[in-house]
């Protein structure tokens, strides 16, 4: 009876998630080494409720590893310069709660990881599982094209301010915006945990004072004229 109820609950959640989905990019895991036995499908999905998640499908499986973490990245290797990788998970564990070592059960099943609210589907092209203990890529997913009935209305790829410059980067705290237009924009800054740490409305050609922010990596989202873009900023 319990198994039947669990099956119905999982089925309902999967159905709800599907009906809420607006736009997704998906792909299948590729293992870096056969010994990792990684397989299954994953996607990045935006929902009508505003959720932005990385989802491992129910067919996902891999062997245990020492301190496995999930990232979204512009490249298939987070160590590659320009990957702009963002960690989106804690340490992965199996159903028994074990980590690594001989005889531990594999990691399997559906998992969901939230991503920063400033992220768009065009920002990253790969989902990567990295073994932190040995600094090695466990496996990755190359994300395909946008799919979903509402992708066009979201205009995820088109609603960007590609000509906008943000400099200096890295910065000591004073940052300059430079654009071909002088329109006012909403500027929001998020830390790597997805928390908004700064927000203002000002011209696209102006200076931003971020001296109150701590040293670290931030995502700067700029929205103007119904368009948006996200820039990565390093504060030294």
N, C-alpha and C positions, 0 to 999 in steps of 0.2 A: 504493500500500500504506500509506504514512504517513497519507494522508488518511482511509483506511478505519479505521486504528487510532485516529486522533484522533476520528473520528465515534463509534466504539464507546466510547471513554473518556468523551466528553461525554455520550453517552446513558446510560452506567452511572451517572455522577455525578448526572445529573438524576433518574434512577430512584431512586437511593439517597436523594437529598434528599427526594423525594416520600414514600417509604415511611417516612422518619424524621420527617416533619413532624407536629407535634401540632396546631398552630393558626396560622392566617395571616390577615393583612389585606392586600388587594391593590387595585390600580387601574391606570389607564392614564395615561401622561404627557400633560400639556397644555402646549403651548409658550406662552411669554409674547410671542413675536414670530415670525411665519412665517420670518424669516431664519435662525432657530436650527434649523429642521428637526428638531425633537425628536419622537420617537415611541416606542412600545413600552409594555411593561407592567413593573410592579415590585411588590414586596410586602415586608412584614415577616413573618418566619417564626420560630417557636419550634420546636425539634426535641427528640426524645426524649433526645438526648445532652446537652441543656442549652444548645445553641447558640442565640444570638439574633442574627439577621442581617437586613439589608436586602439584597434580591436584585433586580438588574436582569435581566429575562428575555432570552433569546437574540434577541428581536426589537427590543431597544433600539437606538436610533441617534440621533446628533445631530452637528452640525458642531462643529469645534474652536472653543474659546474660550480667552481668556487667563485661566488659573488658575481652572478650574471645580472646585467643591467640592460634596460631597453632605451634606445636613443632614436630620435628622428634626425636625419642628416641630409645634406645636399649631395653627399657622395656615399659610396658603399663601404667606405672605411673612415671611421671617425677620426683616425690619426692623420688623414690627408689634409694638408693646408687648404682652407676654404670650405671645409665640411660644415662649419657653423653648427656642429652637433649640439643637441639639447637632450639631457638625460630626463626621461619621463617616468622612470620606475624606481622603486627600491629594489632590494635583492629578491630575485625570483626564488620561489620555493615550490616544492611539490605538495601533493595533497596531504602527505604525512608530516609536512613541516620540516623535512630533512634538507640538509645542504651538503652536496658533494659527497665524495667518498664511495668506496665499493659497496654495492648492495643497496644503495638508495634508490627509491622509485623514480621514474622519469617525471618530468614536468609535462603535464598534458592539459588540454581543454581550453575553453574560452576564457579570455582575460581582457580587461578594459583598462586603459591608461589615459588619464586626462592630459591634454596638451595646453600650452599657454593660450589664453583667449585672444591674443593679438595675432596668432598664427593664421595664415591662409593656406589653402590646399596647394598653392603654387610655390610655397616657401621651401619645401623639402621634397626630395625624390626617393628617399630610402628610409626604411625602418631597419635598425641594426641592433642585434644582441651582442654585447661585448662582455668578455670575461675579464673583470677588473684585476683579479689575482695574478693573471699571467699576461695582461694587456694584449689580449688577442680577440679578434672578431670571431664570434661563435657561428653567426649566420646573418643573412640580410634578406630584405624584400625590396625589389625594385618596383616602385609604385607606377601603375599604368595611368591612362588618361582619366579625366573626370567622367564619372557615370552617375546618372540620376536625373529625374524629371525636372528638378529645380536648379540644376547647375547654371543654366543660362541666366536665370533671374538673379542669381547671386553674383554673376559676372566676376567670378573669383580671379580669373586670369587677366581680364580686361580692366578691372577697377584698380589699377595701380598707377602711381605717379613715378613712372620710370626715370624721368629726368631729374628728380629731386636728389640733391646732394646733402650729405650730413658730414660735417668735418669740424675740427680734426678728429680722427678716429684711429687710435685711442685718443682720449681726451682727459684733461685734468679736471674738467667740470664745466667749462664754458664751450658750448657747441653752437655752430652756425648752420642755419638752414639756407639753402640756395635753390631757387626754382625759377622756371620761365614765367611763372605767374605770381602775382602779389595777393592772391586770394587768402582770406583767413582760413586757418585750419585748426582742427582739434588735435592736439598732440598728447599722447598718452605714453608713459614709460612703465615697463613691467620688468620685474626681476625674473630670474630663472625659475622661480617657484610659481610664476604666473600672477604674482601680487602687483597691483598697480601702485607705483611709488611716486608718480608725478603726473599732473594733468593740467593743461592750459589751452587757451585759444589765442592764437596770434598769427601774424603774417607768415607766409611760406618763405619770405626773405627776411629773416630776423635771427637774433641770437637767443639761445636758451641757457639759462643759468641752472646747472645741475650740480653745483658745488656741494649741496647737502647730501648727495648720494654717496654711498660707500664704494670702495674699490670693488670692481666686479664687471660682469657681463650683463647687459640689459637689452631689451627689445623695445624699439621706439616705433609706435604706430602713429602714422599721420593720415588724417581723414579730411578731405576737402572736395567740394563739388561732386559729392556722391561717389568719390573714388577713395581708395586707400592703398597704403603701402606700409611695409614693416622693414625697419633697418636694425641691424645689429650694432650695438655701441659698447665699447670697452671704456670704463672709467678707471684711470690709474691712480 
